[in-house]
């Protein structure tokens, strides 16, 4: 009897340990918020459309550790009766992801207390595929996305525009900031260390100013009271700042950024500027820093031997085949970024390309598509294309020989960036 009781107790102990070792993500839910069709009522949000929550403030208040919140296409602003406080994420290990093409828009209203788009105050949070814009209520706040604590946070494939302070801020923390489109913010990405360390990895971002926009700095680093700012700034394309592409000021601490593999162009003052009164210690190599303005490529800093200064020959910020940035980084260099902003593998060809885009190896080949007359004659042909007009008639033109009839022709695709 005694022996049997011991066996049962051992079994119970093993079972208890087994349950405790399960990660929280096992119980994670996939939830939905839909400004068009949702309802802010209870803890549902478990299906798209009419089963979803309606507003982001309500949805973020309902999700728990491990949840994935899918944000349907639409514009999410502050409606009558809705909280206009900052949208703050305090739950760890959650993912908030938008619809393809930046169609899920988080938009400020220029008034009220919702003056920063999203604040991450937790660990292992991923923000993916959102457009965050127009947070301009005042000049003391106005960040698109602000990360204030926690390891393991990621901001990727978002669009940040027209925010009065910056697109993304890393404040005393070290998120991964990658593959974002960041334009017409006063500062594209702001890194601040005050009594702590801010060492984000900033890679494959396109940071730029449009013809009607305003951007003073592409990436700006500052330190406060014994703080440290030591980001890894790799493979970004920065174009058009009125001040500097990368700006470094160690006011009361240390700033030691690693600045490599970037393209920085069309700046009015400096490509990379190290504040003479409060200098940092940047490591600069394998960048292309170039402008047509009367400006200096470097201020109070010196690159290593592999930087160049040549017209990158953009084609919508990708690289023309004659660009000097193509294969400018030898494949033997320890470049830690294994793909580009579109997810294409690096390197292509004889080396890595500078900037956010890796120029692919072009292969031109004519593929005959013979018509089918009977079901057994049908032929499936796959093309890797990204047409401006994805309609079947536009892609195949007159080669189809007739109007688009889905009984005879089908065209489909997927978004490889999401």
Order of alpha helices (4+ residues) and beta strands (2+ residues): alpha-beta-alpha-beta-beta-beta-beta-beta-beta-beta-beta-beta-beta-beta-beta-beta-beta-beta-beta-beta-beta-beta-beta-beta-beta-beta-beta-beta-beta-beta-beta-beta-beta-beta-beta-beta-beta-alpha
